[in-house]
Amino acid sequence: MLLTVADIVAMPVVQAGQPELAGGGSLDRPVRWVHVSELPEVAELLVGRELILTTGQALAGADAATVAYLESLAAAGVSGLVVELGTYLRRLPSVVISTADRLGLPVVALQRVVRFVEITEAVHRVIVADQYDELEFARTVHETFTALSVRRASLAEIVKTAAGMLDTSIVLEDLTHRVLALTARHTGTPALLEQWEHVSRLLPDTDPNVVPVGPHTQPWGRLILRPAPSSLANGGVESVSGGAIGSTARARMVLERAAQTLTLHRMIERDRFGLHRQAQTGLIDDMVTGRLGDERDAVALAAALGLARRARYVPLAVDFAAAELEGGSASDPVAQQRRTAALLDAAQHGIALSKATALAAPEHGNRIILLLAISRSGDLDTALTAVCTAMLAEIRRVAGVTHAVIGAAHASDSLLDTARELSHAAHVSEVALALASSRPRPFYRSGDIRLRGLLALIRDEPGVQRFAETELSALLRHDIRNSTDLTTTLRQYLDLAGNKTELAKRLTISRPTLYDRLARIERILAVDLDDGETRTSLHTALLIRDLLAPRP
């Protein structure tokens, strides 16, 4: 925090000279440095925000030279001029005062002689101390977050550390404004999260208290500094030391460094598995992407990793829901990877108990994929039911797993063909988990899922989330700001395929009132609800929003 001219004038060493404001602008101008100079051309040596100390030699000449001197200081961005009277001037000429007033340049006259060296030492001591404090704070921030990266702290710990350094509440959210981790300071968690989605939607990415998290071209979340309600009511920003924020730059530095740590940590934690597991993951990826195109090579490599030969191969995907675990939330990518590692071990143990073999690999989010080898003798569904039942029994023992489903695609005698069907199995398992079927079964096939499957498959893609936000954000903001519920009206209108008569009955309102609501929705969204493609887009956006909503 830079000193101002007023701060310097208030110092005892300056007060000893009996300072008087002789003219010019406000004393609130910041001062970067103090110079002592009698040169009329000193402005050529300045860069701005300096305080000039002089005995007035440059002001003792002709009026034109005095005006030129003062104008050159103002043009150079000088913060103020301190003139010691006595050596060259008994009092300040009127031309100095009038010119200073015209230029808005603060001029302070010292009635008594002071030692300029004492003034410069006192001021520079404070300035250097402030600069040292900033450097020390930056070093502390760097070392703290580097240490968190090295020991792979959870998202919750990273956010908690940032909040502690700034002494303010911080929230980490994803692209759909779901909270991933938070630390509440000077307020309770319920108060901080009250109407969080509404509050967050009204905070643009350009807000100084908002920092994107993730690679520059593919952010996956936002880190938000959130002041306490009392601070907001006073129109202020919560401070780095508990009061009004003393350094916005410090707050921004901490937020950006925390965001970098979160980004790096997520990238590091993606592949924290053993060599054997990495080999299985690499082989599956090579088969899926086509880098490995020879069936015999694929079977040989798979056999070397423990997969049975001369078997029927079944592509499987396991999706699971997880409760909050100690040290991180259920949405914490780091905690997810740790659970996924435990899930892989549990699945392989269940397969071994069924006397079958499989290759397994982690996938994004709460999922693993498997290439299961089952004996060609016997009924496929019977054998698959036994294996999947054993797998689920082991998986449900993993800490934090509340629900798990297995999706299966078409079996094949070809290992490469089976690998290409893994995406189908993943689609089935994800939809089965998203739809939360009331009739649990050992495994699901495509015939067991419904139309929402496509949206469930792609709902976590940032592009899909942005599509839903683009389609609905204007209406959602209108509902927030005006305490209306036009979104529900739109949802029911689309659910009824645009049947206005039936919708009016369902909402128990008159048709004119309904027409007015629909007209308002059209104005807010700038759409025509009679257009088929528009209705399809809006309905799709609402379905995406439903699938992204937290499940109880």
MIFI-867434 format. One record per residue: residue in three letters; x, y, z of N, C-alpha, C, O, CB in turn. Coordinates in steps of 0.2 Angstrom, whole numbers, plus 5000, padded with zeros to 4 digits. Glycine has a CB too. Layout:
# residues N
alaXYZXYZXYZXYZXYZ/...
This chain:
# residues 552
met500449945000500050005000500450065000500850075005499550005006/leu500450104995500850164994500750214999500150225001500850194987/leu501250255001501050315006500750365001500850374995501750335009/thr500350415004500150475001500550535003500950535008499350485002/val500450584999500750655001500550675009500950695013500550704997/ala499850655010499650675017499950635022500150655027498850665017/asp500150565021500450525025501150555027501350555033500550455023/ile501450575022502150605022502150665026502650675031502550615016/val501750715025501650775028501550765035501750805040501150815025/ala501150715037501050695044501550665048501550665054500450655044/met502150645045502650615048503050675053503050725051503250595043/pro503250655059503550695063504150735060504250795062503850665070/val504550705056505150735053504850795049505250845048505550695049/val504350785045504050845041503650895045503750955044503550815036/gln503350875050502950915055503450965058503251025060502550875060/ala504050945059504550985062504651055058504951105061505250955064/gly504551045052504651105048504051155047504051195043504851085041/gln503551135051502851175051502551185044502551235041503051245054/pro502351125041502151125034501451155034501051155038502151055032/glu501351195028500751225026500551215019501051215015500751305028/leu499951195018499751185011499651245007499251285009499051135010/ala500051265002500051324999499551324993499451384991500751344997/gly499451274990498951274985499051204981499351154983499151324980/gly498651194976498651134972498051084974497551104977499251104973/gly498151024972497650974973497650934979497950964984497650924967/ser497350874979497250834985497950804987498350794983496750784984/leu497950804994498550764997498550694997498950655000498650795004/asp497950664994497850594994498250554988498150494987497150574993/arg498650594985499050564979499550514982499950534987499350614975/pro499650454979500150404981500850434979500950464974499950334978/val501350414983502050424982502450364982502450324986502250474988/arg502750364976503150304975503850314978504250264980503250284967/trp504150374977504850384979504850464981504450504979505350364974/val505450484985505550554986506250574983506750534984505550564994/his506250624980506850654977506950724980506550764981506850654969/val507650734981507850804983508250834976508650804974508350804989/ser507950894974508250924968508150994967507551014969508050884962/glu508651034965508551104964508551114956508551174954509151144967/leu508651064952508651074945508051094942507551064943508951004942/pro508051144938507451164934507151114929506551104928507551224930/glu507651064927507451014922507350944925507450894922508051014916/val507250944932507250884935506650834932506750774933507050894943/ala506150864929505550824927505850774922505550724921505050874924/glu506350794918506650744913506850684916506950634912507150774909/leu507050684922507350624926506850584930506950534933507850644931/leu506150604929505650574933505250524929505150524923505250624937/val504950474933504450424930503750434932503350404929504750354931/gly503650474937502950484940502850464947503150414949502450444935/arg502450494951502250484957502850494962502850454967501950404958/glu503250544961503750564965503550624969503150664967504450574961/leu503850624975503750694979504450724979504950694981503550674987/ile504450784977505050824976505150874982504650904984505050864969/leu505750874985505950914990506450964987506950944984506250874996/thr506351034989506751084986506751144991506351154995506451104979/thr507351184990507351244994507051304990507051354992508051254996/gly506851284984506551344980506951374975506751424972506251384984/gln507551354973507951384968507651394962507651444958508651344968/ala507251344959506951344953506351384953506051404947506751274951/leu506151404959505551454959505751524960505251564960505051424965/ala506351534961506551604962506651654956506851704957507151604967/gly506651624950506751664944506151694942505751714945507051614939/ala506151704935505551744932504951704932504951644933505751764924/asp504351734932503751704932503651644927503451594928503151754932/ala503851664921503851614915504251554917503951494915504051644909/ala504851564919505251504921504951464927504951404927505951524923/thr504551494931504251464937503651424934503551364936504051514942/val503251454930502651414927502951354923502651304924502251464923/ala503451364919503651314915503951254920503851194918504251334911/tyr504251274925504551214930503951174933503951114933504951254936/leu503451214935502851184938502451134933502251084935502351234942/glu502351164927502051124922502451064920502151014919501951174916/ser503051064920503451004918503350954924503350894922504251024917/leu503350974930503250924936502550894935502450834936503350964942/ala502050934934501350904933501350854927501050804928500850964932/ala501650874921501650834916502050764917501850714914502050864910/ala502550764921502950704923502550664928502750604929503550724926/gly501950684931501550644935501850654942501750604946501650574933/val502150704944502450714951501850714956501250744954502850774952/ser501850684962501350684967501250744971500750764973501450624971/gly501850784971501850844975502550874976503050844974501550834982/leu502550944978503150974979503151004986502651044988503151034973/val503750994989503851024996504351074995504951054993504050965001/val504251134997504751194997504951215004504451235008504451244992/glu505551215005505851245011505951315010506351335006506451205014/leu505651355014505751435014506351455018506551425023505051465016/gly506651505015507151535019507851545015508151595016507351495025/thr508051495011508651505007508551545001508951595000508851435005/tyr508051524997507951564991507251604991507251654988507951514985/leu506851584995506151614995505951625002506051585007505651574992/arg505751695004505451705010504751685011504551655016505451785012/arg504351685005503751655005503651634998503951654993503151715007/leu503051594996502951574990502651624986502151664988502551514990/pro502951644980502651694975501951674973501751614973503051704969/ser501551724972500851704970500751664964500251634963500451774969/val501251674959501251644953501251564954501051524951501751664948/val501651544960501751474961501051444964500851394962502251464967/ile500751484968500051464971499551454965499151404965499851514976/ser499451504961498951504956499151454951498651414949498951574952/thr499751444949499951394944499751324947499551274944500651394942/ala499951314953499851244957499151234957498851174956500151244964/asp498751284959497951274959497751254952497351214951497651334961/arg497951284947497751274940497951204938497551164934498051324935/leu498551184940498751114938498551054942498651004941499551114938/gly498251074948498051024953498650994956498650934958497650974950/leu499251024957499851004959499951024967499951084968500451024955/pro499950974971499950994978500651024980501151004978499850934983/val500651084983501351124985501251134992500751164995501451184981/val501751104996501851115003502451155005502951145003501851045007/ala502251215009502851255011503051235018502651235023502651335011/leu503751235019503951225026504251285028504651315026504551165026/gln503951305034504151375037504851375041505151425042503651395042/arg505051315043505651305046506151255042505951215038505551285053/val506751265043507251225040507251155043507251145049507951255041/val507251105039507351035041507851005037508051025032506650995040/arg508050945039508550905035508250855031507850815033509050865040/phe508350875024507950835019508150765019507750715018508150865012/val508850745021509050675022508650635027508450575026509750675024/glu508450675032507950635037507350625034507050565036507950685043/ile507050665030506350655027506450595022506050545022506150715023/thr506950595018507050545013507150475016506850425014507550555008/glu507550475022507650415025507050385028506850325028508150425031/ala506650425031506050405035505550375030505250325031505650465039/val505450415024504950395019505150335016504750285015504850445014/his505850325014506050275010506050205014505950155012506750285007/arg506150215021506150165026505450125025505450065025506350185033/val504950175025504250145025504150115018503850055018503750195026/ile504350145013504150115006504550055005504250005003504450165001/val505150045007505549985006505249935011505249875009506249995008/ala505049955017504749905021504149875018503949815018504549935028/asp503649915015503049895012503249845006502949795005502649955009/gln503749865002503949824996504249754999504049704996504549854992/tyr504649755004504849695007504249655009504249595008505349705013/asp503749685012503149645015502849615009502649555009502649695018/glu502749645003502449614997502849564995502549504993502349674992/leu503549564994503949514992503949454997503849394995504649534991/glu503849465003503849415008503149375008503149315008503949445015/phe502649415006501949385006501949344999501749285000501449445005/ala502249364994502249324988502649264989502449214986502549374982/arg503249274992503649214994503249154998503249094996504249224997/thr502849185003502449135007501949105003501849045004502149175013/val501649144999501049114994501349064990501149004989500749164990/his501949074987502249024982502448964986502348904984502849054979/glu502748974992503048914995502448874998502448804998503448935001/thr501948905000501348865003500948824998500848764999500848915006/phe500848854992500448814987500948764984500648714981500148864982/thr501548784983502048724981502048664985502048614983502748754980/ala502048684992502048624997501348584996501348524996502148655004/leu500848614995500148584994500248544988499948484988499648634994/ser500548564982500548524976500948464977500848414975500848564970/val501548474981502048414982501748364985501748304984502648444985/arg501348374991501048324995500348304993499948274996501048345002/arg500048334987499448314984498848324989498448274990499448244981/ala498848384991498248394996497648394992497548404986498348464999/ser497048384996496448384993496148454991496448504993495948354998/leu495648454987495348514985495148554991495248614991494748504980/ala494848524995494648555001495148595005495048645008494248505006/glu495748555006496348585009496648645006496848695009496848535010/ile496648644999496848704995496448764996496648814997496948684987/val495748754995495348804996495348835003495348895004494648784995/lys495448785008495448815015496148855016496048905020495448755020/thr496648835013497248875014497248945011497448995014497848835011/ala496948945005496849015002496349055006496549115007496549004995/ala495849025009495349065013495749085019495649145022494749025015/gly496149045022496549065028497049125027497149165031496949005031/met497349125021497849175019497449245019497749295020498249155013/leu496849245016496549305015495949315020495749375020496149295008/asp495849275025495449285030494749295027494349345030495649335035/thr494549265022493849275019493549205016493949165016493849325014/ser492949205015492649145012492849135005492849185001491849145013/ile492949075003493149054996492748994994492648944998493849044995/val492448994988492048934986492348914979492548954975491348954985/leu492448844978492648814972492048784969491648744972493248764973/glu491848804963491248774959491448754953491948774950490648834959/asp490948714950491148684943490748734938490448784940490848614942/leu490748714932490448754927489648764927489348814924490648734920/thr489348724931488648724932488448754939487848754941488348664931/his488948784942488848824948488748774954488448794959488248874948/arg488948714953488848664959489548674963490048674960488848594956/val489448674970490048684974490448624975490148574977489748714981/leu491048624974491548574974491848574981491948514984492048574969/ala492048634983492348634990492248704992492148754988493148614990/leu492248714999492248785001492548795008492548745012491448805001/thr492648855010492848875017492548935019492548985015493648875018/ala492148935024491748995026492149025032492348995037491048975029/arg492249095031492549135036492049195038491849225033493249155034/his492049205044491649265047490849255045490449305045491849325044/thr490649195043489949175042489949105042490449065042489749205035/gly489249075043489149005043489148975036488949015031488548985047/thr489248915035489148885029488448885026488448905020489348805029/pro487948875030487248885027487148955024486848965019486748875032/ala487349005028487349075025487749085019487449125014487549125031/leu488349055019488749065013488449035006488449065001489449035014/leu488048975007487848945002487048955000486748924996487848865003/glu486749005004486049015003486049044996486349094994485849065008/gln485549014992485449034985486049044981486149084977485049104985/trp486548994982487249004979487149004972487549044969487648944981/glu486748964969486748964961486549024959486749054954486248904959/his486049054962485749124960486349174961486449214956485149144964/val486649174966487249224968487749214963488049264960487449214975/ser487949154961488549144957488349164950488849184946488749064957/arg487749144948487549164941487649234939487749254934486849144939/leu487549274945487649354944488349374944488449434943487149384949/leu488849334945489549354946489849334939489949274938489849314952/pro490049384935490349374929491049354930491349364935490349434924/asp491349314925492049294925492549354926493149344928492249254919/thr492349414924492749474924492749504931493149554932492549524919/asp492349484936492349504942493049494946493349434945491749474947/pro493349544949494049534952494049484957494549454959494249594955/asn493449464960493449404965493349344962493249294966492949424970/val493349334956493249274952493849254948494049294944492549274948/val494049194949494649164945494449094942494249054946495349164949/pro494549084935494449024932494948974934495548984936494449024925/val494748904935495148854937495148804931494648784928494848814943/gly495748784929495848734924496248764918496448824919495148714921/pro496448724913496848754908496548814905495948814905496948694902/his496948854902496648914899496048904894495548944894497248954896/thr496148854890495648844884495148804887494548794883495948814878/gln495248764892494648714895494548724902494748674906494848644893/pro494348774905494248784912493648734914493248724911494048854914/trp493748704920493248664923492948684929492448654932493548594924/gly493048744931492748774937492948844938493348884934492948734943/arg492748874944492848944946493048944953492748914957492348994944/leu493548984955493649004962493449074964493649114961494448994964/ile492949074969492649134970492749154977492649124982491849134969/leu493049224978493149254985492449284986492249324983493749304985/arg492149264992491549284994491549325001491649295006491049224994/pro491449385001491449425007490849405012490349375009491349505006/ala490949415018490449405023489849455021489949505019490649415030/pro489249435023488649475021488649545024488449585021487949435024/ser488949555030489049615033489449665029489349725028489249615040/ser489949635026490449675022490049695015490149745013491049635020/leu489649645013489349665006488849715008488749765004488949605004/ala488449715014487949765015488349835016487949885014487649745022/asn488949835018489249905018489649925012489949975011489849895024/gly489549885007489749895000490549884999490849904995489649964998/gly490849845004491549835004491749765002491249725001491849855011/val492349755002492649685001492949665007493349705010493049684995/glu492849605009493149575015493949575014494249565009492949505017/ser494249585020494949605019495449545020495249495023495149655024/val496049555018496649515019496749505026497049455028497249535015/ser496649545031496749545038496149555042496249575048497249595040/gly495549535039494949535043494549595043493949595044495149525050/gly494849655040494449715039494349735032494249685028494749775043/ala494349795030494249815023494849795019495449805022494149885022/ile494849765013495449735010495949785009495849835006495249705003/gly496549775011497049815011497449815004497749865002497549805016/ser497449755001497749744995497349694990497349634991498449714996/thr497049724985496649684980497149644977497049584975496249734976/ala497749674976498249634972498449564976498549514973498949674971/arg498549574982498649514986498149464986498249404985498749534994/ala497449484986496949434985496949404979496849344978496249474986/arg497049444973497049414967497649364966497549314963497149464962/met498249384969498849334969498649264972498849214969499449364972/val498349274978498149204981497649164977497749104976497949224988/leu497149204975496649164971496949134965496849074963496049214969/glu497349164961497649144955498149084957498249034953498049194951/arg498549094962499049034964498648974966498848914965499549064969/ala498048984970497648924972497348894966497348834965497148954977/ala497148934961496848904955497348864951497248814948496548964950/gln497948894951498548854947498648784951498748734948499148894947/thr498648784957498748724961498248674960498348614960498848744969/leu497648704960497048654959497048624952496948564951496348694960/thr497248664947497348644940497848584940497748534937497448694935/leu498448604942499048554942498848494946499048444944499648594945/his498548504952498448444956497948394952498048334953498148464963/arg497448424949496948374946497348344940497248284939496448414943/met497848374936498148344931498648284934498648234931498548394927/ile498948304939499448254942499048194945499248134944499848284948/glu498448204948498148144951497748104946497548044948497648174956/arg497748124940497348084935497648014934497347964933497348114929/asp498348004935498647944933499047914939499647904938499047954927/arg498847914945499147894951499047814952498947794958498947934957/phe499147774947499047704948499747664947500147694944498547684943/gly499747604949500347564948500547544941500147554937500247494952/leu501147514940501347504934500947454930500747464924502047474934/his500747404934500247354930499647384928499347364923500147294935/arg499347424933498747454931498847504925498347504921498447494937/gln499347534925499547584919499547544913499347564908500147624921/ala499847484913499947444907499247424905499147424899500447384909/gln498847404909498147384907497847444904497447434899497747354913/thr497847504907497547564904497847574897497447594893497647624909/gly498447574897498747594890498547544885498447564879499547584891/leu498547474886498347424881497547444879497447434873498447354884/ile497147454884496447464882496447524878496047524873496047474889/asp496747574880496747644876497047624869496747654864497147694879/asp497547594868497847574861497247534857497247554851498447534862/met496947494860496447454856495847494855495547494849496147394860/val495647544859495047584858495147634853494747644848494847614865/thr495747664853495947714848496147694841496247734837496447764851/gly496247624841496547594834497247594834497447574828496247634829/arg497647614838498347614838498647544838499147524835498747654844/leu498247494841498347424840497847394836497247384838498447394847/gly498047374830497447344825497547274824497147244820497547384819/asp498047244826498047164825497847124831497947134836498847154824/glu497347084829496947044834497446994838497446994844496447004831/arg497946964834498346914838498846954843498946934848498746884833/asp499047014840499547054845499147074851499347074857499747114841/ala498447094850498047114856497947064861498047074867497447144853/val497847004858497646944862498346924866498246914872497446884858/ala498846924863499546914866499646964872499846944877500046904861/leu499647024870499747074875499247074881499447074887499747144872/ala498647054880498147054885498346994889498246994895497447044882/ala498546934886498646874890499246884894499246864900498846814885/ala499746924892500346944896500146984902500446984908500846984892/leu499547014902499347054908498747014912498447034916499047114906/gly498646944910498246904914497546894911497146854914498146934920/leu497446914905496746904902496746834899497246814895496546954897/ala496246794900496146724897496146724890495846774887495646684900/arg496446674886496346664879495746624878495446594882497046634876/arg495546624871495046584869494446584873494146534876495246504868/ala494246644874493646664878493146704874493346734869493846694885/arg492546714877492046764875492246834879492246824885491346744875/tyr492246884875492446944879491846994879491447004874493046984875/val491747024885491147064886491447134888491847134893490747034892/pro491247184885491447254887490947274893490347274892491347304881/leu491247294898490847324904491147394906491647414905490947274910/ala490647424910490847494913490447494919489847474920490647554908/val490847514924490547524931490547594933491047634933490947484936/asp489947624934489847694937489647684944489247644946489347734932/phe489847734948489647734955489547804957489847854955490147694959/ala489147804962488947874966489347864972489347814976488247884967/ala489647924975490047924981489747984985489648034983490747934979/ala489847964992489648014997490248054999490848034996489347985003/glu490148105002490748145004491248105009491048075014490548215008/leu491848115007492348075011492748125015492848185013492848035007/glu493148105021493548155025494148175020494448145017493848115031/gly494148245020494748275017494548305010494948325006495248225016/gly493848295008493648315001492948295000492648255003494148284996/ser492648334995491948324994491848264989492348244986491648384991/ala491248244988491148194983491348214976491448174972490448164983/ser491348284974491448304968492248324967492448344962491048364966/asp492648314972493348324972493648274967493648214969493648314979/pro494048294962494348254957494848214961494948154959494648294952/val495248234965495748204969495448144973495648084972496148244974/ala494948154977494548104980494248054976494247994977494048134985/gln494048074970493748024965494247974963494147924962493448064959/gln494848004961495447964959495647904964495747854962496048004957/arg495647934970495747884976495247824976495347774977495847914982/arg494647854976494047804976494147754970493947694970493347834976/thr494247784964494347744958494847684959494747634956494447784952/ala495447704962495947654963495647594967495747534966496547684966/ala495347614973495047564977494447524973494447464974494747594983/leu494147564969493547524965493847474960493647424959493147574961/leu494447494957494747444953494947384956494947324954495347474949/asp495247394962495447334966494847294968494947234968495847354973/ala494347324970493747284972493447244966493247194967493247334975/ala493447284960493147244955493547184953493247134951493047294949/gln494247194953494647134951494547084956494647024954495347164950/his494547104962494447044967493747004966493746944967494447074974/gly493247044965492647014963492646964957492346914957492047064962/ile493046984952493146944946493546884948493346834945493446984940/ala494046894952494446834954494046784958494146724957495046854958/leu493546804962493146764966492646724961492546664963492746804971/ser492546754955492046714951492446674946492246644941491646764947/lys493146674947493546634943493546654935493646614931493446554943/ala493546724935493546754928494146794928494546804933492946784926/thr494346824922494846874921494646934918494146934914495446834918/ala495046984918494847044915495347094915495847094919494247084919/leu495347144910495847204910495347264912494747264910496147214903/ala495647304916495247354919495647424919496247424919495047344926/ala495247474918495647544917495147594920494547594920495847564910/pro495447644923494947704926494847744920495147754915495347744931/glu494247774920494047824915493847894919493947894925493447804911/his493647944916493448004919492947994924492447954923493348054914/gly492948034929492448034934492447974938492947944939491748054931/asn491747954940491747894944491547834940491047804940491147904949/arg492047814936491947754932492547714931493147744930491647784925/ile492447654930493047604927492747564921492147554921493347564933/ile493147544917492947504911493347444911493947444913493047544904/leu493047384909493347324909493247284903492747294900493047284915/leu493747244901493647194896493647124899494147104902494247194890/leu493047094900492947034904493046974899492746974894492247034907/ala493346924902493446864898493046804901493146794907494246834897/ile492546774898492146724901492246664896492246664890491346744901/ser492146604900492246544896491746534891491146554892492246484901/arg491846504885491446494880490846444881490346444878491746484873/ser491046404886490546354888490046384893490246424897490846284891/gly489446354892488946384897488546444894488746474889489246394904/asp488046464898487646514896487946584898488146594903486946514900/leu487946624893488346694894487946734899488346764904488346734888/asp487346744899486946784904487046754911487146794916486246794902/thr487046694912487146664919487846674921487946694927487046584918/ala488346664917489046684919489146754921489446774926489546654914/leu488846794916488946864917488546894924488846934927488646904911/thr487946864925487646884931488046864937488046904942486946844931/ala488346804937488746784943489346834944489546854950489046714942/val489746844939490246894939490046964941490346984946490646894932/cys489546984938489347054940489047064947489247114951488847084935/thr488747004950488547004957489047004961489047044966488046944958/ala489646964960490246964964490547034964490847054969490646914962/met490647064958490947134958490547184962490847224966490947154950/leu489947184961489547234965489547224972489647274976488747234963/ala489647164975489647154982490347174984490347204990489647074983/glu490847174981491547194983491547274982491747304987492047164979/ile491247304977491247374976490847414981491147464983490947394969/arg490347384983489947414988490247424995490047455000489247384989/arg490847384996491247385002491747445002492047465007491647325003/val491847474996492347534996492047594999491447614998492447544988/ala492447625003492247675007491947735003492347754998492847705012/gly491347765005491147815001490647804995490247844993491647854998/val490647734993490247714987489547704990489447664994490547654984/thr489047744987488347734990487947694985487447664986488047804991/his488147694978487747664973488247644967488647684966487147704971/ala488147584964488547564959488147524954487647484956489147524961/val488247534947487947504942488447474937488947504936487347544939/ile488247424933488747394928488347394922487747374921488947324930/gly488647424916488347424910488747374905489347374906488347494907/ala488347334901488647284897488447304890487947314888488447214899/ala488947294885488847294878488847224875488947174879489247344874/his488847224868488847154865489447114866490047144865488747164857/ala489447054868489947014868490246994861489846994856489746944872/ser490846974861491146954855491746904856492046904862491447014851/asp491946864851492546824851493146864850493746844851492446764847/ser493046924847493646964845493747014851493347054853493447004838/leu494347014853494547064858494547134856494347184859495247044861/leu494747154850494747214847494047244846493847304848495147224840/asp493547204844492847224843492547234850492147284850492447164839/thr492747194854492447204861492747274864492347314867492747154866/ala493347294863493647354865493247414862493147464865494347364864/arg493047404856492747464852492047474855491747524854492747444845/glu491747424859491147424862491147454869490547464872490747364862/leu491747474871491747494878491347564879491047574884492447504880/ser491347604874491047674874490247654875489947694878491147714868/his490047604872489347584872489147564879488647584882489147534867/ala489547524882489447504889489447554894489147564899490047444891/ala489947604893490047664897489347704897489147734902490647704895/his489147714891488447744890487947714894487547754897488247754882/val487847654893487347614897487447624904486947634908487347534895/ser488047614907488147624914487947694917487647704922488847604916/glu488147744913488047814915487347824915487147854920488447854911/val486947804910486247814910485947784916485447804919485947804903/ala486147714917485847674922485847714929485447714933486047604922/leu486447734930486647774936486247834937485947854942487347784937/ala486147874931485847944931485047934932484747974935485947974924/leu484847874929484047864930483847834936483247834938483847824924/ala484347814940484247784947483647734947483147744950484047844952/ser483747684943483147634942482947604949483347594953483447574938/ser482347594950482047564956482047494956481947464961481347594957/arg482347464950482347394950483147374948483247364943481947364944/pro483547374954484247354953484347284950483947244951484647364959/arg484847284946485047214943485747214942486147264943484647214936/pro486047154941486747144941487047184936487647204937486947064940/phe486747184930487047224925486447254920485947224920487547184920/tyr486647304916486147334912486347334905486947334903485947404914/arg485947324900486047324893485647384890485247414893485847264889/ser485747394884485447454880484747454881484447504881485747464873/gly484447394881483747394881483447414888482847424888483447324879/asp483847424893483647444899483647514901483447534906484047404905/ile483847554896483947624897483447664892483147634887484647654896/arg483347724893482847764889483147824885483747824885482247784894/leu482647864883482847914878483347964882483747994878482247954876/arg483347974888483748024892484448004891484948034894483548034899/gly484647944889485247914889485747964885486347964888485247844886/leu485547984879486048024876486248084880486848104880485748054869/leu485848124883485948184887486348164893486848194895485348214889/ala486248104896486548084902487348074900487748074904486248024905/leu487448044894488048034892488548094891489148084892488047994885/ile488248144889488648204887488548264892488848314891488448224880/arg488148254897487948314902488548344905488548404906487548284907/asp489148314906489648344910490148374905490648404907490048284914/glu490048374899490448404894490448484895489848504895490348384887/pro490948524895490848594896490448624890490148674892491548624896/gly490548594884490148624879489448614880489048664878490348594872/val489248554882488548544884488248594889487748614889488448474885/gln488648594894488448644900488348714898487948744899488948634906/arg488848734893488848804891488148814886487848864886489448824886/phe488048754882487448764878486748774883486348814881487348694874/ala486748734888486148744893486148804896485648844897486148684898/glu486748834898486748904901486548954896486249004898487448914904/thr486848944890486648994885485949004883485649054883487048984878/glu485648944883484848934881484448964887483948994886484648864880/leu484648954893484248974899484449024904484049044908484148904903/ser485049044903485349094908484949154909484849184914486049114906/ala484749184903484349244903483649244907483449284911484149274896/leu483349184906482749174910482849154917482449174922482349114907/leu483349124919483549104926483749164929483549174935484149054926/arg484149214926484249274930483649314931483549354936484749314925/his483149314926482549354927482149334933481949364937482149354920/asp482149264933481749234939482149254946481749264951481749154938/ile482749254946483149274952482949344954482849364960483849264951/arg483049394949483049464950482249484952482149534955483249504945/asn481849444949481149474949480649424954480049434954480849474943/ser481049374957480649324961480049294957479549284960480349354967/thr480149274951479649244947479849174946480349144948479549274940/asp479449134943479549064941479349044934478948994933479149014946/leu479549084929479449074922479749014920479548984915479649134918/thr480348994923480648934921480148874922480148824917481348924925/thr479848864927479348814928478748814923478548764920479048814935/thr478548874921478048884916478248854910477948814906477848954915/leu478948874908479248854902479248774902479148744897479848884900/arg479548744907479648674908478948634906478948584903479848654915/gln478448654910477748624909477448634902477148594899477248654914/tyr477648694899477348704892477748654887477348624883477548774890/leu478348644888478748604884478548524885478448484881479448604885/asp478448514892478248444894477548424890477448364889478148434901/leu477148474890476448464887476448474879475948484876475948504890/ala477048474876477148484869476748554866476548554861476848424865/gly476748604870476448664868475748664869475448714866476648674861/asn475448624872474648624873474448674878474548664884474448554875/lys474248734876474148794880473548774884473448804890474048854876/thr473048744881472348734885472548694891472348704897471848704881/glu472948634890473048594896473548624901473448614907473348524893/leu473948664898474448694903474048744907474248754913474948734899/ala473548784905473148834909472848794914472748814920472748874904/lys472548734913472248694918472748674923472548674929471848634914/arg473248644921473748624926474048674930474148664936474348594922/leu474048734928474348794932473748834935473848874940474748844928/thr473148814934472548844937472548914936472448954941472448824944/ile472648934930472649004928472249014922472148974918473449034927/ser472049074920471649094914472149094908472749094909471349164915/arg471849084902472249074896472549144895473149144893471749064890/pro472249204896472549264895473249274899473749294897472149324896/thr473149254905473749254910474249214907474849234907473549234917/leu474049154905474649104902474949134896475549134895474249034900/tyr474549164892474849194886475249254887475849264884474249224881/asp475149294893475549344895476249314897476749344896475249384900/arg476249264901476849234903477249204898477849214898476649174908/leu476949174893477349144887477649204883478149194881476849104883/ala477249254882477549314879478149344882478649364879476949364878/arg478049344889478649364893479249324892479849344891478549374900/ile479149254892479749214891480049224884480649214883479449134891/glu479649234879479849244872480249304872480749304868479249244867/arg480049354875480449424875481049414879481649434876480049474878/ile481049384884481649374888482249334885482849354885481549344895/leu481949274882482449234878482549254871482949224867482149164879/ala482149294868482149324861482049264857482449244852482849354860/val481549224858481349164854480649164852480249204854481549094858/asp480449114848479749104846479649034848479848984845479649114838/leu479149034853479048964856478548924851478448864852478648974862/asp478348954846477948914841478448874836478248834832477448954837/asp479148894836479648864832479848794835480048794840480248914831/gly479848744831479948674833480648664835480748634840479848624827/glu481148694831481848694833481948724840482348704844482348714828/thr481648784841481748824847481548784853481848774858481348894847/arg480948754852480648714858481148654859481248634865479948684856/thr481348624854481848564855482448584859482648554864482048534848/ser482748644857483348664860483248684868483548664872483548734857/leu482648714869482448734876482348674880482548674886481848784876/his481948624877481848564881482448524882482548494888481348524877/thr482948524878483548494879483948524884484248494888483948484872/ala483948594884484348624889484048614896484448604901484248704888/leu483348604897483048594903483148524906483348514911482248604903/leu483248474901483348404903484048404905484248364910483248354897/ile484548434902485248434904485248464911485648444915485648484899/arg484948524912484948554919484648504924484848494930484448614919/asp484148464922483848414927484348354929484448334934483248374924/leu484748334923485248284924485848304929486148264932485448254918/leu485948374928486548404932486348414939486748434943486748464929/ala485648414941485448434947485648384952485648324950484648444948/pro485848394958486148344963485548294965484948314966486348384970/arg485748234965485248184967485248174974485748174977485448114963/pro484648164977484548154984484848094986484848074992483848164987/
